[in-house]
């Protein structure tokens, strides 16, 4: 089975977690809960072949500033 990895980067509070949960679980998260780091997996079919997508939902840019320095 093929695996794809996706990493979401961006400023805090812009909806990275909300769009990830919408894609993986089919529901929209309305409440903002700051993320440190979460990993989600979803089995999908791509070109009639089973695949796994792994999504790394990162913290906002401000929380990761120490990495950039």
C-alpha positions in Angstrom: 0.0 0.0 0.0 1.4 3.4 -0.9 1.8 6.0 1.8 1.8 9.8 1.4 3.0 12.2 4.1 1.7 15.8 4.3 2.9 18.5 6.7 0.8 21.6 7.5 2.7 24.8 8.4 1.3 28.2 9.1 0.6 30.9 11.7 -1.4 30.0 14.8 -5.2 30.1 14.7 -5.5 30.0 10.9 -7.3 26.6 10.7 -4.6 24.0 10.1 -6.2 21.6 12.7 -9.7 22.4 11.5 -9.0 21.5 7.9 -7.1 18.4 8.9 -9.9 17.1 11.1 -12.4 17.9 8.4 -10.4 15.8 5.9 -9.7 12.9 8.2 -12.9 12.7 10.2 -15.5 14.6 8.1 -16.3 17.0 10.9 -15.6 20.6 11.5 -13.9 21.8 14.7 -15.3 25.2 15.8 -13.4 25.6 19.0 -9.8 26.8 18.9 -7.4 24.6 20.9 -3.7 25.3 20.2 -1.8 22.4 18.8 1.7 21.4 19.8 1.8 18.6 17.2 -0.7 15.9 16.1 -0.5 13.1 13.5 -3.6 11.9 11.7 -3.9 9.0 9.3 -6.5 8.2 6.7 -7.0 5.3 4.3 -8.1 6.5 0.9 -8.4 5.2 -2.6 -6.3 6.9 -5.3 -6.6 5.8 -8.9 -8.5 2.7 -7.7 -5.6 1.7 -5.4 -5.6 1.8 -1.6 -3.3 4.4 0.0 -2.6 5.9 3.4 -2.2 9.6 4.0 -0.4 10.7 7.1 -0.9 14.3 8.0 1.4 16.1 10.5 -0.5 19.1 12.0 2.2 21.4 13.4 2.0 24.2 16.0 1.6 27.8 14.9 4.6 29.7 13.6 5.0 31.5 16.9 5.2 28.3 18.9 7.9 27.0 16.5 9.9 30.2 16.4 12.7 28.6 18.5 13.3 26.1 15.7 13.8 28.8 13.1 16.4 30.7 15.2 
